[in-house]
Amino acid sequence: DCTSLCQAGQAGKCTTITGDCGKFCAAAEVLAPEAGCSDQYNAYESCLGTPSTTCSNTCGAQQTALQNCGIAYCLQHTSDSNCVYVASHF
């Protein structure tokens, strides 16, 4: 799940996500469908695989697609608390 992948990424120093993974993932999991980014979110999480493979998998294309989708939504919804929270933890 997102939280365990995030924690593994932080432990392996292969993510730019900072702070509490549980809170970050809770916001991201609400934001993805709200923004119409569920497909990109699922593709990125699937690419990362398991906590043991998170830092060895190359998921740049999936990450970029998810970020681009989320950014497009959040630029139009700047007061959305999930947008604010996710953006402040990179």
PDB file of N, CA, C and O in Angstrom, chain B, residues numbered from 101:
ATOM      1  N   ASP B 101       0.841  -1.189   0.000  1.00  0.00           N
ATOM      2  CA  ASP B 101       0.000   0.000   0.000  1.00  0.00           C
ATOM      3  C   ASP B 101       0.878   1.241   0.000  1.00  0.00           C
ATOM      4  O   ASP B 101       2.090   1.162   0.205  1.00  0.00           O
ATOM      5  N   CYS B 102       0.269   2.354  -0.225  1.00  0.00           N
ATOM      6  CA  CYS B 102       1.001   3.620  -0.336  1.00  0.00           C
ATOM      7  C   CYS B 102       1.892   3.889   0.867  1.00  0.00           C
ATOM      8  O   CYS B 102       3.057   4.253   0.710  1.00  0.00           O
ATOM      9  N   THR B 103       1.354   3.713   2.061  1.00  0.00           N
ATOM     10  CA  THR B 103       2.125   4.041   3.266  1.00  0.00           C
ATOM     11  C   THR B 103       3.380   3.200   3.376  1.00  0.00           C
ATOM     12  O   THR B 103       4.453   3.734   3.656  1.00  0.00           O
ATOM     13  N   SER B 104       3.273   1.896   3.163  1.00  0.00           N
ATOM     14  CA  SER B 104       4.462   1.041   3.287  1.00  0.00           C
ATOM     15  C   SER B 104       5.465   1.322   2.172  1.00  0.00           C
ATOM     16  O   SER B 104       6.673   1.241   2.397  1.00  0.00           O
ATOM     17  N   LEU B 105       4.980   1.653   0.967  1.00  0.00           N
ATOM     18  CA  LEU B 105       5.889   2.004  -0.124  1.00  0.00           C
ATOM     19  C   LEU B 105       6.606   3.317   0.183  1.00  0.00           C
ATOM     20  O   LEU B 105       7.803   3.450  -0.070  1.00  0.00           O
ATOM     21  N   CYS B 106       5.877   4.273   0.723  1.00  0.00           N
ATOM     22  CA  CYS B 106       6.460   5.565   1.095  1.00  0.00           C
ATOM     23  C   CYS B 106       7.512   5.388   2.188  1.00  0.00           C
ATOM     24  O   CYS B 106       8.607   5.943   2.099  1.00  0.00           O
ATOM     25  N   GLN B 107       7.180   4.627   3.200  1.00  0.00           N
ATOM     26  CA  GLN B 107       8.125   4.391   4.295  1.00  0.00           C
ATOM     27  C   GLN B 107       9.378   3.686   3.806  1.00  0.00           C
ATOM     28  O   GLN B 107      10.484   4.010   4.239  1.00  0.00           O
ATOM     29  N   ALA B 108       9.212   2.722   2.902  1.00  0.00           N
ATOM     30  CA  ALA B 108      10.370   2.031   2.340  1.00  0.00           C
ATOM     31  C   ALA B 108      11.218   2.996   1.518  1.00  0.00           C
ATOM     32  O   ALA B 108      12.447   2.942   1.559  1.00  0.00           O
ATOM     33  N   GLY B 109      10.559   3.875   0.774  1.00  0.00           N
ATOM     34  CA  GLY B 109      11.281   4.876  -0.010  1.00  0.00           C
ATOM     35  C   GLY B 109      12.049   5.839   0.866  1.00  0.00           C
ATOM     36  O   GLY B 109      13.179   6.211   0.547  1.00  0.00           O
ATOM     37  N   GLN B 110      11.443   6.244   1.969  1.00  0.00           N
ATOM     38  CA  GLN B 110      12.145   7.137   2.897  1.00  0.00           C
ATOM     39  C   GLN B 110      13.324   6.422   3.545  1.00  0.00           C
ATOM     40  O   GLN B 110      14.402   7.001   3.675  1.00  0.00           O
ATOM     41  N   ALA B 111      13.134   5.182   3.949  1.00  0.00           N
ATOM     42  CA  ALA B 111      14.226   4.422   4.576  1.00  0.00           C
ATOM     43  C   ALA B 111      15.369   4.195   3.603  1.00  0.00           C
ATOM     44  O   ALA B 111      16.538   4.228   3.989  1.00  0.00           O
ATOM     45  N   GLY B 112      15.029   3.964   2.333  1.00  0.00           N
ATOM     46  CA  GLY B 112      16.046   3.733   1.308  1.00  0.00           C
ATOM     47  C   GLY B 112      16.536   5.000   0.649  1.00  0.00           C
ATOM     48  O   GLY B 112      17.362   4.954  -0.263  1.00  0.00           O
ATOM     49  N   LYS B 113      16.034   6.127   1.104  1.00  0.00           N
ATOM     50  CA  LYS B 113      16.418   7.439   0.559  1.00  0.00           C
ATOM     51  C   LYS B 113      16.216   7.528  -0.953  1.00  0.00           C
ATOM     52  O   LYS B 113      17.047   8.075  -1.677  1.00  0.00           O
ATOM     53  N   CYS B 114      15.072   6.966  -1.417  1.00  0.00           N
ATOM     54  CA  CYS B 114      14.798   7.015  -2.855  1.00  0.00           C
ATOM     55  C   CYS B 114      13.461   7.696  -3.156  1.00  0.00           C
ATOM     56  O   CYS B 114      12.881   7.483  -4.220  1.00  0.00           O
ATOM     57  N   THR B 115      12.980   8.504  -2.232  1.00  0.00           N
ATOM     58  CA  THR B 115      11.772   9.284  -2.478  1.00  0.00           C
ATOM     59  C   THR B 115      12.006  10.723  -2.050  1.00  0.00           C
ATOM     60  O   THR B 115      12.835  11.012  -1.187  1.00  0.00           O
ATOM     61  N   THR B 116      11.253  11.615  -2.679  1.00  0.00           N
ATOM     62  CA  THR B 116      11.331  13.013  -2.279  1.00  0.00           C
ATOM     63  C   THR B 116      10.218  13.364  -1.293  1.00  0.00           C
ATOM     64  O   THR B 116      10.122  14.506  -0.844  1.00  0.00           O
ATOM     65  N   ILE B 117       9.382  12.392  -0.959  1.00  0.00           N
ATOM     66  CA  ILE B 117       8.286  12.622  -0.022  1.00  0.00           C
ATOM     67  C   ILE B 117       8.857  12.754   1.385  1.00  0.00           C
ATOM     68  O   ILE B 117       9.623  11.909   1.847  1.00  0.00           O
ATOM     69  N   THR B 118       8.466  13.829   2.049  1.00  0.00           N
ATOM     70  CA  THR B 118       8.930  14.063   3.412  1.00  0.00           C
ATOM     71  C   THR B 118       7.748  13.985   4.365  1.00  0.00           C
ATOM     72  O   THR B 118       6.593  14.080   3.948  1.00  0.00           O
ATOM     73  N   GLY B 119       8.042  13.815   5.632  1.00  0.00           N
ATOM     74  CA  GLY B 119       6.981  13.840   6.638  1.00  0.00           C
ATOM     75  C   GLY B 119       6.295  12.507   6.829  1.00  0.00           C
ATOM     76  O   GLY B 119       6.829  11.460   6.466  1.00  0.00           O
ATOM     77  N   ASP B 120       5.117  12.556   7.398  1.00  0.00           N
ATOM     78  CA  ASP B 120       4.333  11.390   7.777  1.00  0.00           C
ATOM     79  C   ASP B 120       3.717  10.722   6.552  1.00  0.00           C
ATOM     80  O   ASP B 120       2.859  11.301   5.886  1.00  0.00           O
ATOM     81  N   CYS B 121       4.155   9.509   6.262  1.00  0.00           N
ATOM     82  CA  CYS B 121       3.660   8.788   5.084  1.00  0.00           C
ATOM     83  C   CYS B 121       2.169   8.480   5.187  1.00  0.00           C
ATOM     84  O   CYS B 121       1.462   8.529   4.181  1.00  0.00           O
ATOM     85  N   GLY B 122       1.684   8.166   6.376  1.00  0.00           N
ATOM     86  CA  GLY B 122       0.267   7.858   6.542  1.00  0.00           C
ATOM     87  C   GLY B 122      -0.614   9.033   6.165  1.00  0.00           C
ATOM     88  O   GLY B 122      -1.609   8.870   5.457  1.00  0.00           O
ATOM     89  N   LYS B 123      -0.250  10.218   6.639  1.00  0.00           N
ATOM     90  CA  LYS B 123      -1.029  11.417   6.329  1.00  0.00           C
ATOM     91  C   LYS B 123      -0.889  11.791   4.857  1.00  0.00           C
ATOM     92  O   LYS B 123      -1.864  12.186   4.218  1.00  0.00           O
ATOM     93  N   PHE B 124       0.329  11.665   4.318  1.00  0.00           N
ATOM     94  CA  PHE B 124       0.552  11.968   2.905  1.00  0.00           C
ATOM     95  C   PHE B 124      -0.301  11.046   2.032  1.00  0.00           C
ATOM     96  O   PHE B 124      -0.969  11.502   1.104  1.00  0.00           O
ATOM     97  N   CYS B 125      -0.273   9.757   2.334  1.00  0.00           N
ATOM     98  CA  CYS B 125      -1.010   8.788   1.518  1.00  0.00           C
ATOM     99  C   CYS B 125      -2.517   8.968   1.656  1.00  0.00           C
ATOM    100  O   CYS B 125      -3.252   8.814   0.680  1.00  0.00           O
ATOM    101  N   ALA B 126      -2.976   9.290   2.847  1.00  0.00           N
ATOM    102  CA  ALA B 126      -4.407   9.537   3.033  1.00  0.00           C
ATOM    103  C   ALA B 126      -4.861  10.687   2.135  1.00  0.00           C
ATOM    104  O   ALA B 126      -5.916  10.607   1.505  1.00  0.00           O
ATOM    105  N   ALA B 127      -4.069  11.751   2.077  1.00  0.00           N
ATOM    106  CA  ALA B 127      -4.399  12.886   1.213  1.00  0.00           C
ATOM    107  C   ALA B 127      -4.307  12.492  -0.257  1.00  0.00           C
ATOM    108  O   ALA B 127      -5.179  12.855  -1.046  1.00  0.00           O
ATOM    109  N   ALA B 128      -3.276  11.761  -0.633  1.00  0.00           N
ATOM    110  CA  ALA B 128      -3.083  11.353  -2.027  1.00  0.00           C
ATOM    111  C   ALA B 128      -4.188  10.407  -2.484  1.00  0.00           C
ATOM    112  O   ALA B 128      -4.635  10.478  -3.628  1.00  0.00           O
ATOM    113  N   GLU B 129      -4.625   9.525  -1.596  1.00  0.00           N
ATOM    114  CA  GLU B 129      -5.660   8.551  -1.956  1.00  0.00           C
ATOM    115  C   GLU B 129      -7.025   9.212  -2.142  1.00  0.00           C
ATOM    116  O   GLU B 129      -7.864   8.687  -2.874  1.00  0.00           O
ATOM    117  N   VAL B 130      -7.260  10.343  -1.500  1.00  0.00           N
ATOM    118  CA  VAL B 130      -8.482  11.114  -1.724  1.00  0.00           C
ATOM    119  C   VAL B 130      -8.326  11.965  -2.983  1.00  0.00           C
ATOM    120  O   VAL B 130      -9.254  12.089  -3.782  1.00  0.00           O
ATOM    121  N   LEU B 131      -7.159  12.539  -3.144  1.00  0.00           N
ATOM    122  CA  LEU B 131      -6.891  13.457  -4.249  1.00  0.00           C
ATOM    123  C   LEU B 131      -6.926  12.757  -5.611  1.00  0.00           C
ATOM    124  O   LEU B 131      -7.450  13.322  -6.571  1.00  0.00           O
ATOM    125  N   ALA B 132      -6.391  11.562  -5.714  1.00  0.00           N
ATOM    126  CA  ALA B 132      -6.285  10.881  -7.014  1.00  0.00           C
ATOM    127  C   ALA B 132      -7.646  10.762  -7.713  1.00  0.00           C
ATOM    128  O   ALA B 132      -7.770  11.209  -8.854  1.00  0.00           O
ATOM    129  N   PRO B 133      -8.662  10.183  -7.082  1.00  0.00           N
ATOM    130  CA  PRO B 133      -9.942  10.100  -7.790  1.00  0.00           C
ATOM    131  C   PRO B 133     -10.623  11.466  -7.963  1.00  0.00           C
ATOM    132  O   PRO B 133     -11.299  11.704  -8.964  1.00  0.00           O
ATOM    133  N   GLU B 134     -10.442  12.349  -6.992  1.00  0.00           N
ATOM    134  CA  GLU B 134     -11.001  13.705  -7.059  1.00  0.00           C
ATOM    135  C   GLU B 134     -10.462  14.430  -8.295  1.00  0.00           C
ATOM    136  O   GLU B 134     -11.190  15.158  -8.970  1.00  0.00           O
ATOM    137  N   ALA B 135      -9.199  14.221  -8.571  1.00  0.00           N
ATOM    138  CA  ALA B 135      -8.521  14.899  -9.679  1.00  0.00           C
ATOM    139  C   ALA B 135      -8.637  14.143 -11.000  1.00  0.00           C
ATOM    140  O   ALA B 135      -8.177  14.626 -12.035  1.00  0.00           O
ATOM    141  N   GLY B 136      -9.250  12.961 -10.969  1.00  0.00           N
ATOM    142  CA  GLY B 136      -9.329  12.151 -12.184  1.00  0.00           C
ATOM    143  C   GLY B 136      -8.013  11.472 -12.504  1.00  0.00           C
ATOM    144  O   GLY B 136      -7.715  11.199 -13.667  1.00  0.00           O
ATOM    145  N   CYS B 137      -7.224  11.197 -11.474  1.00  0.00           N
ATOM    146  CA  CYS B 137      -5.881  10.629 -11.655  1.00  0.00           C
ATOM    147  C   CYS B 137      -5.765   9.190 -11.126  1.00  0.00           C
ATOM    148  O   CYS B 137      -4.658   8.710 -10.883  1.00  0.00           O
ATOM    149  N   SER B 138      -6.872   8.519 -10.950  1.00  0.00           N
ATOM    150  CA  SER B 138      -6.822   7.168 -10.375  1.00  0.00           C
ATOM    151  C   SER B 138      -5.994   6.204 -11.211  1.00  0.00           C
ATOM    152  O   SER B 138      -5.242   5.399 -10.662  1.00  0.00           O
ATOM    153  N   ASP B 139      -6.122   6.274 -12.532  1.00  0.00           N
ATOM    154  CA  ASP B 139      -5.351   5.370 -13.395  1.00  0.00           C
ATOM    155  C   ASP B 139      -3.856   5.611 -13.231  1.00  0.00           C
ATOM    156  O   ASP B 139      -3.077   4.663 -13.136  1.00  0.00           O
ATOM    157  N   GLN B 140      -3.458   6.872 -13.198  1.00  0.00           N
ATOM    158  CA  GLN B 140      -2.042   7.203 -13.039  1.00  0.00           C
ATOM    159  C   GLN B 140      -1.539   6.804 -11.651  1.00  0.00           C
ATOM    160  O   GLN B 140      -0.424   6.303 -11.512  1.00  0.00           O
ATOM    161  N   TYR B 141      -2.357   7.025 -10.635  1.00  0.00           N
ATOM    162  CA  TYR B 141      -2.000   6.649  -9.260  1.00  0.00           C
ATOM    163  C   TYR B 141      -1.788   5.140  -9.167  1.00  0.00           C
ATOM    164  O   TYR B 141      -0.788   4.678  -8.617  1.00  0.00           O
ATOM    165  N   ASN B 142      -2.732   4.383  -9.707  1.00  0.00           N
ATOM    166  CA  ASN B 142      -2.633   2.926  -9.653  1.00  0.00           C
ATOM    167  C   ASN B 142      -1.443   2.404 -10.449  1.00  0.00           C
ATOM    168  O   ASN B 142      -0.779   1.457 -10.025  1.00  0.00           O
ATOM    169  N   ALA B 143      -1.170   3.013 -11.596  1.00  0.00           N
ATOM    170  CA  ALA B 143      -0.029   2.584 -12.414  1.00  0.00           C
ATOM    171  C   ALA B 143       1.290   2.845 -11.679  1.00  0.00           C
ATOM    172  O   ALA B 143       2.199   2.016 -11.722  1.00  0.00           O
ATOM    173  N   TYR B 144       1.395   3.986 -11.013  1.00  0.00           N
ATOM    174  CA  TYR B 144       2.618   4.312 -10.283  1.00  0.00           C
ATOM    175  C   TYR B 144       2.812   3.376  -9.094  1.00  0.00           C
ATOM    176  O   TYR B 144       3.904   2.846  -8.889  1.00  0.00           O
ATOM    177  N   GLU B 145       1.763   3.176  -8.320  1.00  0.00           N
ATOM    178  CA  GLU B 145       1.865   2.285  -7.165  1.00  0.00           C
ATOM    179  C   GLU B 145       2.191   0.858  -7.609  1.00  0.00           C
ATOM    180  O   GLU B 145       2.980   0.168  -6.963  1.00  0.00           O
ATOM    181  N   SER B 146       1.584   0.421  -8.707  1.00  0.00           N
ATOM    182  CA  SER B 146       1.850  -0.909  -9.233  1.00  0.00           C
ATOM    183  C   SER B 146       3.305  -1.038  -9.691  1.00  0.00           C
ATOM    184  O   SER B 146       3.939  -2.068  -9.464  1.00  0.00           O
ATOM    185  N   CYS B 147       3.828  -0.003 -10.328  1.00  0.00           N
ATOM    186  CA  CYS B 147       5.217  -0.020 -10.781  1.00  0.00           C
ATOM    187  C   CYS B 147       6.181  -0.136  -9.612  1.00  0.00           C
ATOM    188  O   CYS B 147       7.173  -0.862  -9.685  1.00  0.00           O
ATOM    189  N   LEU B 148       5.887   0.582  -8.534  1.00  0.00           N
ATOM    190  CA  LEU B 148       6.781   0.536  -7.365  1.00  0.00           C
ATOM    191  C   LEU B 148       6.870  -0.868  -6.789  1.00  0.00           C
ATOM    192  O   LEU B 148       7.897  -1.245  -6.224  1.00  0.00           O
ATOM    193  N   GLY B 149       5.806  -1.639  -6.927  1.00  0.00           N
ATOM    194  CA  GLY B 149       5.822  -3.031  -6.484  1.00  0.00           C
ATOM    195  C   GLY B 149       5.611  -3.173  -4.993  1.00  0.00           C
ATOM    196  O   GLY B 149       4.581  -2.767  -4.455  1.00  0.00           O
ATOM    197  N   THR B 150       6.586  -3.745  -4.339  1.00  0.00           N
ATOM    198  CA  THR B 150       6.513  -4.006  -2.905  1.00  0.00           C
ATOM    199  C   THR B 150       7.547  -3.146  -2.187  1.00  0.00           C
ATOM    200  O   THR B 150       8.451  -2.608  -2.827  1.00  0.00           O
ATOM    201  N   PRO B 151       7.428  -3.008  -0.872  1.00  0.00           N
ATOM    202  CA  PRO B 151       8.440  -2.221  -0.150  1.00  0.00           C
ATOM    203  C   PRO B 151       9.874  -2.679  -0.425  1.00  0.00           C
ATOM    204  O   PRO B 151      10.795  -1.863  -0.431  1.00  0.00           O
ATOM    205  N   SER B 152      10.063  -3.967  -0.650  1.00  0.00           N
ATOM    206  CA  SER B 152      11.432  -4.457  -0.888  1.00  0.00           C
ATOM    207  C   SER B 152      11.956  -4.106  -2.287  1.00  0.00           C
ATOM    208  O   SER B 152      13.164  -4.156  -2.518  1.00  0.00           O
ATOM    209  N   THR B 153      11.062  -3.752  -3.222  1.00  0.00           N
ATOM    210  CA  THR B 153      11.500  -3.407  -4.583  1.00  0.00           C
ATOM    211  C   THR B 153      11.360  -1.919  -4.899  1.00  0.00           C
ATOM    212  O   THR B 153      11.790  -1.465  -5.959  1.00  0.00           O
ATOM    213  N   THR B 154      10.766  -1.170  -3.991  1.00  0.00           N
ATOM    214  CA  THR B 154      10.471   0.245  -4.248  1.00  0.00           C
ATOM    215  C   THR B 154      11.682   1.016  -4.757  1.00  0.00           C
ATOM    216  O   THR B 154      11.576   1.753  -5.738  1.00  0.00           O
ATOM    217  N   CYS B 155      12.810   0.860  -4.116  1.00  0.00           N
ATOM    218  CA  CYS B 155      13.983   1.650  -4.492  1.00  0.00           C
ATOM    219  C   CYS B 155      14.744   1.082  -5.683  1.00  0.00           C
ATOM    220  O   CYS B 155      15.634   1.749  -6.210  1.00  0.00           O
ATOM    221  N   SER B 156      14.424  -0.114  -6.114  1.00  0.00           N
ATOM    222  CA  SER B 156      15.142  -0.678  -7.255  1.00  0.00           C
ATOM    223  C   SER B 156      14.344  -0.581  -8.555  1.00  0.00           C
ATOM    224  O   SER B 156      14.905  -0.773  -9.633  1.00  0.00           O
ATOM    225  N   ASN B 157      13.056  -0.289  -8.471  1.00  0.00           N
ATOM    226  CA  ASN B 157      12.243  -0.165  -9.674  1.00  0.00           C
ATOM    227  C   ASN B 157      12.373   1.235 -10.262  1.00  0.00           C
ATOM    228  O   ASN B 157      12.537   2.210  -9.528  1.00  0.00           O
ATOM    229  N   THR B 158      12.301   1.330 -11.574  1.00  0.00           N
ATOM    230  CA  THR B 158      12.373   2.599 -12.278  1.00  0.00           C
ATOM    231  C   THR B 158      10.967   2.962 -12.736  1.00  0.00           C
ATOM    232  O   THR B 158      10.409   2.321 -13.628  1.00  0.00           O
ATOM    233  N   CYS B 159      10.407   3.980 -12.128  1.00  0.00           N
ATOM    234  CA  CYS B 159       9.013   4.339 -12.397  1.00  0.00           C
ATOM    235  C   CYS B 159       8.859   5.808 -12.765  1.00  0.00           C
ATOM    236  O   CYS B 159       7.828   6.419 -12.485  1.00  0.00           O
ATOM    237  N   GLY B 160       9.882   6.370 -13.391  1.00  0.00           N
ATOM    238  CA  GLY B 160       9.866   7.786 -13.727  1.00  0.00           C
ATOM    239  C   GLY B 160       8.702   8.189 -14.609  1.00  0.00           C
ATOM    240  O   GLY B 160       8.089   9.232 -14.377  1.00  0.00           O
ATOM    241  N   ALA B 161       8.380   7.387 -15.618  1.00  0.00           N
ATOM    242  CA  ALA B 161       7.288   7.741 -16.525  1.00  0.00           C
ATOM    243  C   ALA B 161       5.955   7.750 -15.790  1.00  0.00           C
ATOM    244  O   ALA B 161       5.128   8.639 -15.998  1.00  0.00           O
ATOM    245  N   GLN B 162       5.750   6.754 -14.924  1.00  0.00           N
ATOM    246  CA  GLN B 162       4.513   6.675 -14.159  1.00  0.00           C
ATOM    247  C   GLN B 162       4.420   7.809 -13.146  1.00  0.00           C
ATOM    248  O   GLN B 162       3.346   8.374 -12.936  1.00  0.00           O
ATOM    249  N   GLN B 163       5.544   8.142 -12.519  1.00  0.00           N
ATOM    250  CA  GLN B 163       5.569   9.227 -11.547  1.00  0.00           C
ATOM    251  C   GLN B 163       5.256  10.556 -12.235  1.00  0.00           C
ATOM    252  O   GLN B 163       4.472  11.355 -11.723  1.00  0.00           O
ATOM    253  N   THR B 164       5.866  10.788 -13.387  1.00  0.00           N
ATOM    254  CA  THR B 164       5.635  12.022 -14.131  1.00  0.00           C
ATOM    255  C   THR B 164       4.172  12.139 -14.555  1.00  0.00           C
ATOM    256  O   THR B 164       3.582  13.214 -14.452  1.00  0.00           O
ATOM    257  N   ALA B 165       3.590  11.049 -15.027  1.00  0.00           N
ATOM    258  CA  ALA B 165       2.184  11.075 -15.445  1.00  0.00           C
ATOM    259  C   ALA B 165       1.278  11.421 -14.271  1.00  0.00           C
ATOM    260  O   ALA B 165       0.342  12.207 -14.416  1.00  0.00           O
ATOM    261  N   LEU B 166       1.555  10.834 -13.107  1.00  0.00           N
ATOM    262  CA  LEU B 166       0.753  11.118 -11.915  1.00  0.00           C
ATOM    263  C   LEU B 166       0.936  12.575 -11.474  1.00  0.00           C
ATOM    264  O   LEU B 166      -0.038  13.265 -11.174  1.00  0.00           O
ATOM    265  N   GLN B 167       2.177  13.030 -11.438  1.00  0.00           N
ATOM    266  CA  GLN B 167       2.442  14.413 -11.036  1.00  0.00           C
ATOM    267  C   GLN B 167       1.767  15.398 -11.982  1.00  0.00           C
ATOM    268  O   GLN B 167       1.153  16.365 -11.530  1.00  0.00           O
ATOM    269  N   ASN B 168       1.872  15.168 -13.280  1.00  0.00           N
ATOM    270  CA  ASN B 168       1.273  16.076 -14.255  1.00  0.00           C
ATOM    271  C   ASN B 168      -0.239  16.135 -14.093  1.00  0.00           C
ATOM    272  O   ASN B 168      -0.838  17.206 -14.186  1.00  0.00           O
ATOM    273  N   CYS B 169      -0.847  14.995 -13.852  1.00  0.00           N
ATOM    274  CA  CYS B 169      -2.287  14.947 -13.655  1.00  0.00           C
ATOM    275  C   CYS B 169      -2.674  15.708 -12.387  1.00  0.00           C
ATOM    276  O   CYS B 169      -3.593  16.527 -12.406  1.00  0.00           O
ATOM    277  N   GLY B 170      -1.983  15.439 -11.305  1.00  0.00           N
ATOM    278  CA  GLY B 170      -2.283  16.095 -10.040  1.00  0.00           C
ATOM    279  C   GLY B 170      -2.036  17.587 -10.077  1.00  0.00           C
ATOM    280  O   GLY B 170      -2.820  18.368  -9.538  1.00  0.00           O
ATOM    281  N   ILE B 171      -0.946  17.983 -10.715  1.00  0.00           N
ATOM    282  CA  ILE B 171      -0.610  19.415 -10.813  1.00  0.00           C
ATOM    283  C   ILE B 171      -1.685  20.152 -11.598  1.00  0.00           C
ATOM    284  O   ILE B 171      -2.104  21.242 -11.207  1.00  0.00           O
ATOM    285  N   ALA B 172      -2.130  19.571 -12.694  1.00  0.00           N
ATOM    286  CA  ALA B 172      -3.160  20.213 -13.512  1.00  0.00           C
ATOM    287  C   ALA B 172      -4.424  20.465 -12.680  1.00  0.00           C
ATOM    288  O   ALA B 172      -5.033  21.530 -12.779  1.00  0.00           O
ATOM    289  N   TYR B 173      -4.805  19.501 -11.880  1.00  0.00           N
ATOM    290  CA  TYR B 173      -5.984  19.649 -11.025  1.00  0.00           C
ATOM    291  C   TYR B 173      -5.731  20.674  -9.921  1.00  0.00           C
ATOM    292  O   TYR B 173      -6.551  21.563  -9.694  1.00  0.00           O
ATOM    293  N   CYS B 174      -4.620  20.550  -9.253  1.00  0.00           N
ATOM    294  CA  CYS B 174      -4.354  21.401  -8.094  1.00  0.00           C
ATOM    295  C   CYS B 174      -4.135  22.860  -8.468  1.00  0.00           C
ATOM    296  O   CYS B 174      -4.414  23.744  -7.658  1.00  0.00           O
ATOM    297  N   LEU B 175      -3.650  23.132  -9.657  1.00  0.00           N
ATOM    298  CA  LEU B 175      -3.506  24.517 -10.106  1.00  0.00           C
ATOM    299  C   LEU B 175      -4.865  25.200 -10.229  1.00  0.00           C
ATOM    300  O   LEU B 175      -4.977  26.418 -10.093  1.00  0.00           O
ATOM    301  N   GLN B 176      -5.897  24.395 -10.488  1.00  0.00           N
ATOM    302  CA  GLN B 176      -7.247  24.933 -10.601  1.00  0.00           C
ATOM    303  C   GLN B 176      -8.020  24.847  -9.289  1.00  0.00           C
ATOM    304  O   GLN B 176      -9.116  25.396  -9.175  1.00  0.00           O
ATOM    305  N   HIS B 177      -7.450  24.156  -8.295  1.00  0.00           N
ATOM    306  CA  HIS B 177      -8.114  23.962  -7.004  1.00  0.00           C
ATOM    307  C   HIS B 177      -7.118  24.262  -5.876  1.00  0.00           C
ATOM    308  O   HIS B 177      -6.842  23.414  -5.028  1.00  0.00           O
ATOM    309  N   THR B 178      -6.596  25.468  -5.888  1.00  0.00           N
ATOM    310  CA  THR B 178      -5.512  25.829  -4.968  1.00  0.00           C
ATOM    311  C   THR B 178      -5.913  25.812  -3.501  1.00  0.00           C
ATOM    312  O   THR B 178      -5.048  25.757  -2.627  1.00  0.00           O
ATOM    313  N   SER B 179      -7.199  25.857  -3.219  1.00  0.00           N
ATOM    314  CA  SER B 179      -7.618  25.821  -1.811  1.00  0.00           C
ATOM    315  C   SER B 179      -7.974  24.413  -1.347  1.00  0.00           C
ATOM    316  O   SER B 179      -8.334  24.223  -0.185  1.00  0.00           O
ATOM    317  N   ASP B 180      -7.878  23.423  -2.235  1.00  0.00           N
ATOM    318  CA  ASP B 180      -8.146  22.027  -1.862  1.00  0.00           C
ATOM    319  C   ASP B 180      -7.101  21.592  -0.831  1.00  0.00           C
ATOM    320  O   ASP B 180      -5.903  21.596  -1.114  1.00  0.00           O
ATOM    321  N   SER B 181      -7.559  21.221   0.352  1.00  0.00           N
ATOM    322  CA  SER B 181      -6.627  20.898   1.439  1.00  0.00           C
ATOM    323  C   SER B 181      -5.729  19.715   1.098  1.00  0.00           C
ATOM    324  O   SER B 181      -4.586  19.668   1.552  1.00  0.00           O
ATOM    325  N   ASN B 182      -6.219  18.757   0.310  1.00  0.00           N
ATOM    326  CA  ASN B 182      -5.368  17.627  -0.077  1.00  0.00           C
ATOM    327  C   ASN B 182      -4.273  18.063  -1.046  1.00  0.00           C
ATOM    328  O   ASN B 182      -3.145  17.577  -0.965  1.00  0.00           O
ATOM    329  N   CYS B 183      -4.595  18.969  -1.954  1.00  0.00           N
ATOM    330  CA  CYS B 183      -3.574  19.521  -2.859  1.00  0.00           C
ATOM    331  C   CYS B 183      -2.492  20.233  -2.056  1.00  0.00           C
ATOM    332  O   CYS B 183      -1.299  20.036  -2.289  1.00  0.00           O
ATOM    333  N   VAL B 184      -2.917  21.050  -1.124  1.00  0.00           N
ATOM    334  CA  VAL B 184      -1.984  21.811  -0.306  1.00  0.00           C
ATOM    335  C   VAL B 184      -1.078  20.858   0.481  1.00  0.00           C
ATOM    336  O   VAL B 184       0.137  21.048   0.531  1.00  0.00           O
ATOM    337  N   TYR B 185      -1.678  19.837   1.091  1.00  0.00           N
ATOM    338  CA  TYR B 185      -0.907  18.920   1.927  1.00  0.00           C
ATOM    339  C   TYR B 185       0.104  18.119   1.084  1.00  0.00           C
ATOM    340  O   TYR B 185       1.282  18.037   1.431  1.00  0.00           O
ATOM    341  N   VAL B 186      -0.362  17.544  -0.004  1.00  0.00           N
ATOM    342  CA  VAL B 186       0.529  16.733  -0.855  1.00  0.00           C
ATOM    343  C   VAL B 186       1.671  17.601  -1.389  1.00  0.00           C
ATOM    344  O   VAL B 186       2.831  17.194  -1.345  1.00  0.00           O
ATOM    345  N   ALA B 187       1.348  18.786  -1.888  1.00  0.00           N
ATOM    346  CA  ALA B 187       2.379  19.656  -2.461  1.00  0.00           C
ATOM    347  C   ALA B 187       3.412  20.077  -1.429  1.00  0.00           C
ATOM    348  O   ALA B 187       4.574  20.290  -1.775  1.00  0.00           O
ATOM    349  N   SER B 188       3.015  20.200  -0.175  1.00  0.00           N
ATOM    350  CA  SER B 188       3.944  20.680   0.844  1.00  0.00           C
ATOM    351  C   SER B 188       4.868  19.592   1.386  1.00  0.00           C
ATOM    352  O   SER B 188       5.730  19.874   2.219  1.00  0.00           O
ATOM    353  N   HIS B 189       4.700  18.367   0.927  1.00  0.00           N
ATOM    354  CA  HIS B 189       5.519  17.267   1.429  1.00  0.00           C
ATOM    355  C   HIS B 189       6.426  16.640   0.385  1.00  0.00           C
ATOM    356  O   HIS B 189       6.790  15.468   0.483  1.00  0.00           O
ATOM    357  N   PHE B 190       6.786  17.433  -0.616  1.00  0.00           N
ATOM    358  CA  PHE B 190       7.760  16.977  -1.624  1.00  0.00           C
ATOM    359  C   PHE B 190       9.045  17.755  -1.437  1.00  0.00           C
ATOM    360  O   PHE B 190      10.009  17.541  -2.173  1.00  0.00           O
TER     361      PHE B 190
END
